[in-house]
């Protein structure tokens, strides 16, 4: 959000037009979430769960607001594995099915857009990274560190290189391949 305004607000339309036209890579890494701040201002919950909630709201806002339908060339990466997105897709889809009057400007179920986004590897456990890859594919996951934030990894590359839960191809894709495919593309004319 920007000052509490979610990204589906029409005032951001020039930003999406320019980003799509230039073919830029948009990295969403919120800090100090305001969406749920009144209830999570203790115990470092603003970072440990608030940022993940904000990331999930960004995902949903871009979909329900029709931003991705109007701008199919946007390249958006949601940090921290997309927040709760991989875990919320089924529930988001169920809501889309049950309440058609609340679909906003989206043309399809939220899960249909999951592979339109990129996600980073800052999910902390091999179990969660495995789940993220199973949901969106290794070709949608990019290497991330969260540096210089206090929740970074001591050895982010070594961590991925030793994860037995990843295949060699997935490891190569996440460490190098996905980013290379993003940045080798020519801008949209």
C-alpha positions as CSV (number, residue, x, y, z in Angstrom):
1,X,0.0,0.0,0.0
2,X,1.0,3.6,-0.3
3,X,-0.2,5.6,2.8
4,X,-3.0,3.0,3.3
5,X,-4.2,3.0,-0.3
6,X,-4.0,-0.4,-2.0
7,X,-2.5,-0.9,-5.4
8,X,-5.8,-1.4,-7.2
9,X,-6.8,2.3,-6.7
10,X,-7.2,4.0,-10.0
11,X,-4.7,6.7,-9.1
12,X,-1.9,4.1,-9.6
13,X,-3.0,3.4,-13.2
14,X,-0.2,5.6,-14.7
15,X,2.4,3.6,-12.6
16,X,1.2,0.3,-14.0
17,X,1.1,1.7,-17.5
18,X,4.6,3.0,-17.3
19,X,5.9,-0.2,-15.6
20,X,4.4,-2.4,-18.2
21,X,5.6,-0.2,-21.0
22,X,9.1,-0.1,-19.7
23,X,9.2,-3.8,-18.9
24,X,10.5,-3.1,-15.4
25,X,10.7,-5.6,-12.5
26,X,8.6,-4.5,-9.6
27,X,9.7,-5.8,-6.2
28,X,7.0,-5.5,-3.4
29,X,8.7,-5.4,0.0
30,X,6.5,-3.6,2.4
31,X,7.6,-2.5,5.8
32,X,5.6,-1.3,8.8
33,X,2.2,-2.6,7.7
34,X,-0.7,-0.5,8.6
35,X,-3.4,-2.9,7.5
36,X,-3.4,-4.9,10.7
37,X,-1.2,-2.6,12.8
38,X,-3.7,-1.9,15.6
39,X,-3.6,-5.5,16.7
40,X,0.0,-6.4,16.1
41,X,2.1,-3.6,17.5
42,X,3.8,-5.9,20.0
43,X,6.1,-8.9,19.9
44,X,7.6,-8.0,16.5
45,X,4.3,-9.2,15.0
46,X,4.3,-6.2,12.6
47,X,7.2,-7.8,10.8
48,X,6.8,-11.6,11.5
49,X,3.1,-11.7,10.4
50,X,2.1,-8.2,9.4
51,X,4.3,-7.9,6.4
52,X,3.1,-11.3,5.1
53,X,-0.5,-10.1,5.5
54,X,0.2,-6.9,3.6
55,X,1.9,-9.0,0.8
56,X,-1.2,-11.1,0.5
57,X,-3.4,-8.1,0.4
58,X,-1.3,-6.7,-2.4
59,X,-1.7,-9.9,-4.4
60,X,-5.5,-9.9,-3.9
61,X,-5.8,-6.1,-4.7
62,X,-3.9,-6.4,-8.0
63,X,-6.2,-9.3,-9.0
64,X,-9.6,-8.1,-7.7
65,X,-8.9,-4.6,-8.9
66,X,-8.3,-5.9,-12.4
67,X,-4.7,-4.5,-12.6
68,X,-3.2,-7.7,-13.9
69,X,-6.0,-8.1,-16.5
70,X,-5.5,-4.6,-17.8
71,X,-1.7,-4.9,-17.7
72,X,-0.7,-8.5,-18.6
73,X,2.9,-7.4,-19.1
74,X,3.5,-6.4,-15.5
75,X,6.4,-8.2,-13.8
76,X,5.7,-8.3,-10.0
77,X,7.7,-10.1,-7.3
78,X,6.2,-10.5,-3.9
79,X,8.9,-10.8,-1.2
80,X,8.9,-13.4,1.6
81,X,7.4,-16.1,-0.6
82,X,4.4,-14.0,-1.4
83,X,3.4,-13.8,2.3
84,X,0.4,-16.1,2.8
85,X,-0.5,-16.2,-0.9
86,X,0.4,-19.9,-1.5
87,X,-1.6,-20.9,1.6
88,X,-4.6,-18.6,0.9
89,X,-5.2,-19.5,-2.8
90,X,-7.9,-22.1,-2.1
91,X,-9.8,-19.9,0.3
92,X,-9.5,-16.9,-2.2
93,X,-10.8,-19.1,-4.9
94,X,-13.7,-20.3,-2.7
95,X,-14.7,-16.7,-2.0
96,X,-14.5,-15.8,-5.7
97,X,-16.8,-18.8,-6.5
98,X,-19.3,-18.1,-3.6
99,X,-19.6,-14.3,-4.0
100,X,-19.6,-13.4,-7.7
101,X,-20.8,-9.9,-6.8
102,X,-17.6,-9.3,-4.9
103,X,-15.1,-10.3,-7.7
104,X,-14.3,-6.7,-8.4
105,X,-12.8,-6.3,-11.9
106,X,-11.0,-9.7,-11.9
107,X,-11.7,-12.0,-14.9
108,X,-10.7,-15.3,-13.3
109,X,-10.2,-17.0,-9.9
110,X,-7.2,-15.8,-7.9
111,X,-5.3,-19.1,-8.3
112,X,-5.3,-18.5,-12.1
113,X,-3.0,-15.5,-11.4
114,X,-0.6,-17.1,-9.0
115,X,2.0,-17.8,-11.8
116,X,1.7,-14.2,-13.0
117,X,3.8,-13.2,-10.0
118,X,7.3,-14.0,-8.9
119,X,8.1,-14.9,-5.3
120,X,11.4,-14.8,-3.4
121,X,13.0,-17.6,-1.3
122,X,12.8,-15.8,2.1
123,X,10.4,-18.3,3.7
124,X,12.9,-19.7,6.3
125,X,12.3,-23.4,6.1
126,X,12.8,-26.0,3.4
127,X,9.3,-27.2,4.0
128,X,7.8,-23.8,3.1
129,X,10.1,-23.4,0.1
130,X,9.1,-26.8,-1.1
131,X,5.4,-25.9,-0.8
132,X,5.9,-22.6,-2.6
133,X,7.6,-24.3,-5.5
134,X,4.9,-27.0,-5.6
135,X,2.2,-24.3,-5.8
136,X,3.8,-21.8,-8.3
137,X,6.8,-23.7,-9.9
138,X,10.5,-23.1,-9.5
139,X,10.5,-20.8,-12.5
140,X,8.4,-18.3,-10.5
141,X,10.8,-18.3,-7.5
142,X,13.8,-16.0,-7.3
143,X,16.7,-16.0,-4.9
144,X,16.2,-13.6,-1.9
145,X,18.1,-12.7,1.2
146,X,16.1,-10.0,3.1
147,X,19.4,-8.3,3.7
148,X,20.0,-5.9,5.5
149,X,16.9,-6.6,7.5
150,X,17.4,-8.4,10.9
151,X,15.6,-11.5,9.6
152,X,18.1,-12.2,6.9
153,X,20.0,-15.5,6.5
154,X,23.7,-15.9,7.5
155,X,24.4,-17.9,4.3
156,X,21.5,-17.6,2.0
157,X,23.2,-19.4,-1.0
158,X,24.6,-22.2,1.2
159,X,21.2,-22.7,2.7
160,X,19.6,-23.4,-0.7
161,X,22.6,-25.4,-1.9
162,X,22.2,-27.9,0.9
163,X,18.4,-28.3,0.9
164,X,17.7,-31.9,0.1
165,X,14.1,-31.0,-0.5
166,X,15.0,-29.4,-3.9
167,X,16.1,-31.1,-7.0
168,X,19.3,-30.0,-8.7
169,X,17.2,-28.4,-11.5
170,X,15.0,-26.5,-9.0
171,X,18.0,-25.3,-7.1
172,X,19.6,-24.0,-10.3
173,X,16.4,-22.4,-11.3
174,X,15.9,-20.6,-8.0
175,X,19.5,-19.5,-7.5
176,X,20.1,-18.3,-11.1
177,X,17.6,-19.3,-13.8
178,X,14.5,-17.4,-12.8
179,X,16.3,-14.1,-12.3
180,X,18.2,-14.6,-15.6
181,X,14.9,-15.2,-17.5
182,X,13.4,-12.1,-16.0
183,X,16.3,-9.8,-16.8
184,X,17.1,-11.2,-20.2
185,X,13.7,-10.3,-21.6
186,X,13.3,-7.3,-23.8
187,X,11.1,-4.5,-22.6
188,X,7.5,-4.5,-23.9
189,X,7.1,-1.9,-26.7
